[in-house]
Structure formats: structure tokens, C-alpha cells
Amino acid sequence: MSLILEPLLYLASGGFYWWWTQNLTVFGLAPNLLFAAALSAAILAGPVKGIAWCFMLGLYADMLGSGVFGGWALVYSLMGYVVYVIKRHFDMASPFSQLVAALALSWGCLLFYQGLSLVFASINPAGLKIFLVEPFLNALAVPVVFQVFYWLKRRSGIL
């Protein structure tokens, strides 16, 4: 059953992120629901499955964007590994831990992707507005996405 539901959850996450960014942006800003899904999957799943989910969601972000292809996949994979290391020392199931992790990892991911884009493509993909506001939107979205993923994990055993 998990082999059917996990790809459906992946496609639903990507589709909902695409729909949200097309219809519900405010001043051109929206929470990065792919980041929230990757962080939630990294928290709930084991190390291999969590990093695989992060990689696949990063690959989806690369397909939607126009920057360095594979950059988001690399950034999200590294984020999955960092979450694996962190969750051995902290309770990542609490909303406060998720907020703090989302803020720190959002800024870290944006900076790392910015560096990748500048080194490999000589482009500046993220503006100041995204760098200052998106991590806070992500921090608000992560506990909600985590609860949805946690409910799905309890109900059907996915992740």
C-alpha cells in the first residue's frame, strides 16, 4: 500500500505547491511548501527515505524553476541529512523545534542555493524580499504540513 500512496503524496505535495504559488501569493510571496514537505518528511522518515524524499522534492523544485538544475535537489538532500543529525539530539516533533529548524534551514538553504547559482551560473536567483520574508512563511507552514504528514503516517503507514 505504501508503494502506491507515497508517489501520490509526492505528486499531491508538488501539485498543491504549484497551485498555491499560482493562486495564493501575496506581493509575489508564498510559503515554500516543497521545503515544508521535505523538512516534514526528513523528520518523520528514516535517514535513507528522508533524504530520498528531500532529493525528489528538490528535483521537483528544479523542474519548476529556471536556475541551476539540480541545485535544489542538492540543497534539500543536504537539508535532509542535517535534519537526520539534528533529530538525534532534539525533539523535532514539537512545533517550536520545527519553527526554529524551519527558520534556520530556510536561511541556510537560500544562502547555499545562492552560492551555487553564483558559482555555476553567475546569476542571482533570490531577491532580498524572498530572503527576508520566505523563511518566516516557511516556519509557519512547516508545523501544518508536518501534522498532515504525521496524520497520514499514522493512518496509512507511509513515510
LODO-746161 format. One record per residue: x, y, z of N, C-alpha, C in turn; residue in three letters. Coordinates in steps of 0.001 Angstrom, whole numbers, plus 500000, padded with zeros to 6 digits. Layout:
REM residues N
XYZXYZXYZALA;...
REM end
This chain:
REM residues 159
500820498808500000500000500000500000500864501257500000MET;501983501186500702502886502329500785503483502668499424SER;503691501654498584504268501892497265503344502701496370LEU;502057502666496649501094503436495871500889504821496499ILE;500802504871497816500466506124498485501611507128498535LEU;502844506659498615503959507606498678504123508403497391GLU;504075507780496209504110508616494996502912509561494890PRO;501754509128495369500590510011495354500791511206496291LEU;501386510970497455501682512070498376502711513011497771LEU;503706512461497087504715513288496415504064514165495350TYR;503225513567494513502552514321493460501569515336494034LEU;500887514964495117499965515897495753500719517075496366ALA;501871516813496963502675517893497539503128518859496452SER;503644518309495365504088519158494260502947519902493603GLY;501842519230493396500684519878492784500099520975493656GLY;500039520722494958499498521740495864500433522945495944PHE;501750522685495937502703523798495922502533524613494652TYR;502423523977493502502250524689492250500964525502492269TRP;499859524899492717498583525601492768498660526797493705TRP;499283526630494875499383527703495860500166528880495285TRP;501293528593494637502110529684494105501453530367492910THR;500565529683492222499873530311491099498674531143491535GLN;498043530769492648496773531398493006496766532173494317ASN;497643531876495257497535532467496591498776533243497031LEU;499498533828496113500651534616496518500197536002496955THR;500904536569497914500649537926498384501927538721498158VAL;501851539739497331503012540533496940504100539666496324PHE;503699538616495622504651537723494976505320536742495923GLY;504839536627497148505440535733498136504453534654498555LEU;504980533473498768504185532345499259505126531440500038ALA;504593530701501004505472529748501690505931528671500715PRO;507139528223500898507683527168500056507203525832500613ASN;506102525358500082505505524133500588506336522904500244LEU;507164522987499206508087521881498925509138521781500026LEU;509620522927500494510562522938501617509893522365502864PHE;508650522780503123507926522277504297507697520776504197ALA;507370520290503013507165518848502831508474518088502990ALA;509566518644502465510863517980502596511310517930504053ALA;511135519025504767511506519051506182510645518088506996LEU;509355518053506721508459517142507431508794515682507127SER;509087515384505872509455514012505517510779513622506156ALA;511718514551506231513005514252506853512849514002508347ALA;511910514693508976511671514498510411510989513160510658ILE;510002512820509842509195511622510098509835510327509613LEU;510551510378508516511077509152507921512460508822508475ALA;512928507664508129514282507272508488515294508030507642GLY;516584507766507855517591508558507153517576508381505629PRO;517447507170505156517503506940503713516244507461503038VAL;515100507111503587513842507550502986513680509062503107LYS;514114509643504222514020511090504396514869511845503392GLY;516096511394503186516967512062502222516458511837500794ILE;515898510663500521515339510401499194514145511313498920ALA;513286511496499921512158512413499776512649513836499541TRP;513642514249500303514184515603500132514758515767498726CYS;515494514770498250516066514841496907514969514952495858PHE;513943514119495960512881514124494956512092515432494971MET;511829515972496164511131517261496233512022518382495716LEU;513319518300495949514242519281495389514303519185493872GLY;514244517967493346514223517780491901512958518385491289LEU;511846518246491997510596518863491542510735520381491540TYR;511365520946492574511588522394492610512496522827491468ALA;513477522006491135514344522324489999513570522326488686ASP;512637521398488526511853521348487295510934522557487177MET;510471523094488294509601524264488251510376525560488052LEU;511625525585488463512409526816488418513219526962487148GLY;513967528049487115514794528316485936516229528607486340SER;516668528069487441518031528303487903518939527145487556GLY;519869526870488435520822525779488257520079524461488451VAL;520005523639487399519272522386487524520046521428488427PHE;519375520904489412519987520015490388520404520726491649GLY;520342522041491644520744522817492811519826522598494000GLY;518523522685493755517582522473494860517615521029495332TRP;517825520091494431517924518682494838519114518485495768ALA;520231519103495444521407519020496313521148519699497648LEU;520566520885497608520310521638498840519339520878499743VAL;518252520359499178517282519636500000517848518316500515TYR;518694517654499721519330516417500198520233516703501392SER;521008517757501302521848518144502441521006518533503644LEU;519876519198503392518972519548504482518427518285505152MET;518080517275504359517605516009504920518647515363505808GLY;519913515417505403520983514858506227521157515662507510TYR;521094516980507413521226517829508608520091517542509582VAL;518883517377509070517744517058509942517946515699510598VAL;518487514728509867518763513419510452519746513545511611TYR;520780514345511445521760514536512512521142515282513688VAL;520343516306513398519747517126514461518704516355515246ILE;517898515533514565516793514888515272517258513799516237LYS;518527513428516172519057512506517174519299513220518502ARG;519395514553518468519703515320519669518534516170520164HIS;517571516462519303516450517317519666515138516638519315PHE;514083517034520009512743516531519710512165517372518576ASP;512250516861517378511783517620516218510280517502516005MET;509597516744516849508151516609516700507401517780517334ALA;508066518581518149507392519716518784507331520890517814SER;506240521649517841506102522778516914507191523843517085PRO;507641524089518304508684525094518498509985524668517823PHE;510359523408517964511561522910517296511429522994515783SER;510242522724515288510020522816513854510123524260513370GLN;509595525206514159509705526620513790511152527072513728LEU;511915526727514759513326527126514805514105526462513677VAL;513872525177513469514572524465512396514186525023511028ALA;512917525339510839512482525887509553513125527239509281ALA;513197528087510293513850529394510100515322529229509749LEU;516025528456510552517466528293510334517755527589509006ALA;517030526521508730517282525774507496516828526538506255LEU;515785527357506366515367528171505221516465529142504831SER;516986529843505822518068530775505518519301530034505010TRP;519629528912505632520772528138505172520606527640503752GLY;519409527125503436519155526620502083519207527749501052CYS;518607528891501386518637530019500453520061530507500213LEU;520849530598501277522239531038501113523049530036500298LEU;522870528760500572523617527733499845523233527721498372PHE;521935527824498090521498527857496686521990529125495996TYR;521989530222496723522517531475496177523981531297495794GLN;524754530664496668526161530414496372526343529501495170GLY;525540528429495100525611527537493944525304528282492649LEU;524288529133492671523903529862491472524971530860491061SER;525571531504492015526616532467491678527864531776491140LEU;528215530623491697529423529925491252529228529269489886VAL;528121528568489701527958527775488493527249528494487359PHE;526400529465487650525643530098486577525808531609486542ALA;526473532183487509526682533634487587525370534407487560SER;524348533851488197523070534544488294522709534719489759ILE;521857535668490023521398535953491372519909535605491439ASN;519542534388491880518150533946491779517219534522492841PRO;517716534843494015516837535239495114517004536726495419ALA;515889537406495494515921538801495864515878538960497373GLY;516047540187497813516051540475499246514694540196499876LEU;513631540464499132512281540217499648512091538736499987LYS;512558537860499122512447536415499365513299536014500556ILE;514509536540500628515425536161501705514926536623503069PHE;514239537755503128513785538288504415512428537758504855LEU;511555537418503922510177537057504295509900535559504198VAL;510430534893503166510087533484502948510427532564504119GLU;511556532741504824511804531847505968510722531922507045PRO;510151533085507259509075533202508251507796532528507755PHE;507518532655506462506362531952505901506567530437505961LEU;507791529992505687508100528564505784507941528066507219ASN;508388528879508178508284528483509586506831528322510006ALA;505942529111509440504523528963509757503903527763509035LEU;504435527416507874503863526322507091504332524954507559ALA;505546524855508093506109523546508441505273522794509482VAL;504845523418510601504036522630511553502715522129510966PRO;502116522881510064500864522450509445501111521249508525VAL;502124521355507674502453520253506770502898519035507575VAL;503653519265508650504085518154509495502887517416510086PHE;501881518140510547500699517490511112499960516663510059GLN;499886517171508834499240516409507762500026515138507471VAL;501347515267507357502184514095507093502138513109508263PHE;502130513619509481502063512750510657500742511995510693TYR;499650512671510360498343512025510326498326510926509255TRP;498911511229508085498972510223507026499857509042507422LEU;500929509327508162501801508229508600501078507326509590LYS;500315507901510510499560507088511470498457506307510797ARG;497761506933509840496622506296509190497026505187508228ARG;498050505462507405498350504528506332499759503965506351SER;500614504453507235501956503891507352502952504401506333GLY;502626505439505604503589505961504636504634506783505365ILE;505749506994504733506919507676505299507441506811506394LEU;
REM end
